[in-house]
Amino acid sequence: MTIVTCTVFHAVASPTKAPERSKETTKQTYPNYKVIVLNDDFNTFQHVAECLMKYIPGMNGDRAWNLTNQIHFEGQAIVWVGPQEQAELYHMQLGMEGLTMAPLEAA
């Protein structure tokens, strides 16, 4: 009598582990935009300062006059920096008052 021995190998696959999702959330903020007023030969200091106080939130008299002097002596001043939608509004309002505006630019 012949005894035959069979060895059967079972391929056992190791469990595959799915890559874990990162639990960290990366927050990306929208870029801010600069509202820049340019010097010109037809707006008075008084008018520029009044417009800044009228349209730029939180603008007080001293800050408005300092920016007006900067506009006059340096040729321009950044009068506000913030989200694009608000920057567009302030840019438009100041422009409609006759101030000479630089194009909005990302901060």
Backbone torsions as a table, in degrees:
resi	resn	phi	psi	omega
1	MET	NA	137.7	-176.7
2	THR	-111.3	129.8	177.5
3	ILE	-104.4	123.8	178.8
4	VAL	-105.0	127.8	178.6
5	THR	-106.7	129.8	178.1
6	CYS	-113.6	132.1	174.5
7	THR	-109.7	121.3	-179.8
8	VAL	-107.1	125.7	177.5
9	PHE	-100.3	126.0	175.6
10	HIS	-99.5	125.2	177.1
11	ALA	-78.0	115.3	179.5
12	VAL	-103.8	113.4	179.6
13	ALA	-82.6	135.6	176.2
14	SER	-74.2	143.9	-177.1
15	PRO	-61.0	137.8	178.8
16	THR	-88.2	130.4	-179.2
17	LYS	-101.3	123.8	177.9
18	ALA	-69.2	144.5	178.6
19	PRO	-62.9	139.4	-179.8
20	GLU	-74.9	143.6	175.2
21	ARG	-79.5	142.7	178.7
22	SER	-70.2	132.9	179.3
23	LYS	-90.0	-3.7	178.7
24	GLU	-83.8	135.3	176.6
25	THR	-106.3	126.7	177.5
26	THR	-94.4	118.7	179.3
27	LYS	-93.9	127.2	175.5
28	GLN	-114.3	127.4	-179.4
29	THR	-92.3	154.9	175.1
30	TYR	-70.6	148.7	-179.7
31	PRO	-68.8	149.6	173.7
32	ASN	-86.6	158.3	179.3
33	TYR	-124.9	147.6	-179.4
34	LYS	-98.6	132.8	172.3
35	VAL	-99.8	116.6	-174.2
36	ILE	-119.1	126.4	175.7
37	VAL	-100.1	135.0	-179.5
38	LEU	-102.5	153.3	175.4
39	ASN	-71.2	148.2	174.7
40	ASP	-148.2	177.1	-176.7
41	ASP	-100.1	7.3	-175.5
42	PHE	-125.0	-15.5	175.9
43	ASN	-91.0	135.8	179.0
44	THR	-81.7	160.5	175.9
45	PHE	-56.9	-45.5	-178.3
46	GLN	-57.6	-46.9	-178.2
47	HIS	-63.8	-44.1	180.0
48	VAL	-61.8	-48.6	-179.1
49	ALA	-61.4	-42.8	179.5
50	GLU	-63.8	-41.0	178.4
51	CYS	-63.8	-41.9	178.9
52	LEU	-61.7	-43.4	-179.9
53	MET	-68.3	-32.8	-177.7
54	LYS	-72.6	-39.9	-170.3
55	TYR	-108.2	-26.5	-176.7
56	ILE	-92.5	118.6	-177.9
57	PRO	-58.7	138.2	176.9
58	GLY	74.3	5.8	-178.5
59	MET	-76.9	126.0	175.8
60	ASN	-107.0	172.4	-176.3
61	GLY	-59.4	-44.9	-178.6
62	ASP	-63.3	-45.3	179.9
63	ARG	-64.6	-41.4	179.2
64	ALA	-61.4	-42.8	-179.8
65	TRP	-69.7	-37.5	176.6
66	ASN	-62.5	-43.0	178.4
67	LEU	-67.1	-38.1	178.8
68	THR	-62.3	-41.9	176.2
69	ASN	-64.6	-40.7	177.6
70	GLN	-61.8	-43.3	178.1
71	ILE	-58.1	-46.3	-177.2
72	HIS	-67.0	-49.1	-172.2
73	PHE	-85.4	-26.6	-178.9
74	GLU	-108.1	-7.3	177.0
75	GLY	93.1	-14.2	178.9
76	GLN	-170.3	163.4	174.2
77	ALA	-152.5	142.2	172.2
78	ILE	-82.2	115.8	-174.8
79	VAL	-99.3	-15.1	178.5
80	TRP	-163.3	145.8	175.4
81	VAL	-135.3	131.1	178.8
82	GLY	176.4	-164.6	-177.1
83	PRO	-57.8	149.8	-173.2
84	GLN	-56.7	-45.4	-176.0
85	GLU	-60.9	-44.4	177.8
86	GLN	-67.8	-41.0	179.1
87	ALA	-59.1	-42.0	178.7
88	GLU	-62.5	-40.1	179.3
89	LEU	-63.5	-51.2	-178.5
90	TYR	-63.6	-39.4	178.3
91	HIS	-59.7	-46.3	-179.6
92	MET	-65.6	-44.6	-178.0
93	GLN	-62.8	-45.4	179.6
94	LEU	-65.4	-39.9	178.0
95	GLY	-63.6	-38.2	179.2
96	MET	-68.2	-21.5	176.1
97	GLU	-84.0	-2.4	176.8
98	GLY	98.9	0.2	178.1
99	LEU	-70.9	148.4	179.6
100	THR	-88.3	119.3	-172.9
101	MET	-111.8	141.1	170.2
102	ALA	-81.6	155.9	175.3
103	PRO	-59.9	148.8	176.0
104	LEU	-60.5	143.0	176.0
105	GLU	-138.4	146.5	179.7
106	ALA	-64.5	140.5	-178.4
107	ALA	-81.8	NA	NA
